[in-house]
Amino acid sequence: IFLAYVAIHQNEQFKLENDKAQERLEKTALTANELSIIAKVIEYESANLSRLVDASTQFFSVCSVEKIIEFLRENAISGSSAEMYLSVELRKNEVAQAFSDVSDEIMLDFDNHKYAEDATSCIANLYKATITLIDKIYQSEENYSSDIVNATQTVIDARKQCREIMNLIIKRKRILLDSIVFNNFTYEQIKEIHYGVKKETRRDEKHEPHEI
């Protein structure tokens, strides 16, 4: 009887230790899975930030007054009227594409959704001002007409305002990414802090292109 009791007790101890070992393995597997998911979140947010920075940089570049004037003058001097017209249209298409790219990144940026409307409005204003300036330079016979001067100032002002809000959005995204990378958050905490109601709400909204 005593030996049977010892055997039963040992079996119970073995089962208890086995259960604890299994629990530790499950926790280890869960932790590894969470770390894998967190790594993917970091990769995802890094890619989003990179695309937003690239799109905004490209948009500001094609909306640069200096580049617009230099581009049109070079084509006016070196090409025929037909070539100049084609170059102008290509330039306007380049501006439109850059505007579309940065607009898409802003509208899909769920973390900065409260700034999306202002940002989209600013870049739309800069887009319109840039197209207007290109048309006025192309159509004007005088290089320094008052219309061109006014249109140039409008582009400069719109570009400055657009840069301010885009810098704010980019800064916020960098802070978001840093908080995920450097704070010891669990995956559940990351979801709660960074991907909570605000993101689901934003995803359900209709993302119509901003009227130009």
Backbone hydrogen bonds, N-H to C=O, Kabsch-Sander energy under -0.5 kcal/mol:
donor,donor_aa,acceptor,acceptor_aa,energy
5,Y,1,I,-2.6
6,V,2,F,-2.5
7,A,3,L,-2.4
8,I,4,A,-2.6
9,H,5,Y,-2.7
10,Q,6,V,-2.5
11,N,7,A,-2.3
12,E,8,I,-2.4
13,Q,9,H,-2.4
14,F,10,Q,-2.9
15,K,11,N,-2.7
16,L,12,E,-2.5
17,E,13,Q,-2.7
18,N,14,F,-2.5
19,D,15,K,-2.6
20,K,16,L,-2.2
21,A,17,E,-2.5
22,Q,18,N,-2.4
23,E,19,D,-2.4
24,R,20,K,-2.5
25,L,21,A,-2.2
26,E,22,Q,-2.4
27,K,23,E,-2.5
28,T,24,R,-2.6
29,A,25,L,-2.6
30,L,26,E,-2.6
31,T,27,K,-2.8
32,A,28,T,-2.5
33,N,29,A,-2.4
34,E,30,L,-2.6
35,L,31,T,-2.7
36,S,32,A,-2.0
37,I,33,N,-2.2
38,I,34,E,-3.1
39,A,35,L,-2.2
40,K,36,S,-1.7
41,V,37,I,-2.3
42,I,38,I,-2.5
43,E,39,A,-2.2
44,Y,40,K,-2.6
45,E,41,V,-2.9
46,S,42,I,-2.4
47,A,43,E,-2.2
48,N,44,Y,-2.2
49,L,45,E,-2.5
50,S,46,S,-2.5
51,R,47,A,-2.5
52,L,48,N,-2.3
53,V,49,L,-2.6
54,D,50,S,-2.5
55,A,51,R,-2.7
56,S,52,L,-2.5
57,T,53,V,-2.5
58,Q,54,D,-2.4
59,F,55,A,-2.2
60,F,56,S,-2.6
61,S,57,T,-1.9
62,V,58,Q,-2.3
63,C,59,F,-1.2
64,S,61,S,-1.5
68,I,64,S,-2.2
69,I,65,V,-2.6
70,E,66,E,-2.4
71,F,67,K,-2.6
72,L,68,I,-2.4
73,R,69,I,-2.4
74,E,70,E,-2.2
75,N,71,F,-1.9
76,A,72,L,-2.2
77,I,73,R,-2.1
78,S,74,E,-2.3
79,G,75,N,-1.9
84,M,80,S,-2.5
85,Y,81,S,-2.5
86,L,82,A,-2.3
87,S,83,E,-2.4
88,V,84,M,-2.4
89,E,85,Y,-2.3
90,L,86,L,-2.4
91,R,87,S,-2.4
92,K,88,V,-2.5
93,N,89,E,-2.2
94,E,90,L,-2.0
95,V,91,R,-2.1
96,A,92,K,-2.4
97,Q,93,N,-2.5
98,A,94,E,-2.2
99,F,95,V,-2.5
100,S,96,A,-2.4
101,D,97,Q,-2.5
102,V,98,A,-2.2
103,S,99,F,-2.1
104,D,100,S,-2.2
105,E,101,D,-1.8
106,I,102,V,-1.9
107,M,103,S,-2.6
108,L,104,D,-1.6
109,D,106,I,-1.2
110,F,108,L,-1.4
112,N,109,D,-0.9
113,H,110,F,-1.1
115,Y,112,N,-1.9
116,A,112,N,-0.6
116,A,113,H,-0.7
117,E,113,H,-0.6
119,A,115,Y,-2.7
120,T,116,A,-2.9
121,S,117,E,-2.3
122,C,118,D,-2.3
123,I,119,A,-2.5
124,A,120,T,-1.9
125,N,121,S,-2.1
126,L,122,C,-2.2
127,Y,123,I,-2.3
128,K,124,A,-2.6
129,A,125,N,-2.5
130,T,126,L,-2.3
131,I,127,Y,-2.4
132,T,128,K,-2.3
133,L,129,A,-2.2
134,I,130,T,-2.4
135,D,131,I,-2.3
136,K,132,T,-2.5
137,I,133,L,-2.6
138,Y,134,I,-2.2
139,Q,135,D,-2.5
140,S,136,K,-1.9
143,N,141,E,-0.5
145,S,142,E,-1.1
149,V,145,S,-2.1
150,N,146,S,-2.5
151,A,147,D,-2.5
152,T,148,I,-2.6
153,Q,149,V,-2.1
154,T,150,N,-2.0
155,V,151,A,-1.9
156,I,152,T,-2.3
157,D,153,Q,-2.6
158,A,154,T,-2.5
159,R,155,V,-2.7
160,K,156,I,-2.1
161,Q,157,D,-2.3
162,C,158,A,-2.4
163,R,159,R,-2.3
164,E,160,K,-1.8
165,I,161,Q,-1.6
166,M,162,C,-2.2
167,N,163,R,-2.8
168,L,164,E,-1.6
169,I,165,I,-2.2
170,I,166,M,-2.6
171,K,167,N,-2.4
172,R,168,L,-2.3
173,K,169,I,-2.1
174,R,170,I,-2.0
175,I,171,K,-2.2
176,L,172,R,-2.3
177,L,173,K,-2.4
178,D,174,R,-2.7
179,S,175,I,-2.3
180,I,176,L,-1.4
181,V,177,L,-2.3
182,F,178,D,-3.0
183,N,179,S,-1.1
185,F,183,N,-2.1
190,I,186,T,-2.3
191,K,187,Y,-2.4
192,E,188,E,-2.2
193,I,189,Q,-3.0
194,H,190,I,-2.7
195,Y,190,I,-0.8
195,Y,191,K,-1.1
199,K,196,G,-0.8
200,E,196,G,-1.6
201,T,197,V,-3.2
202,R,198,K,-2.0
203,R,199,K,-2.3
204,D,200,E,-1.4
205,E,201,T,-0.6
205,E,202,R,-0.9
207,H,205,E,-0.5
208,E,206,K,-1.1
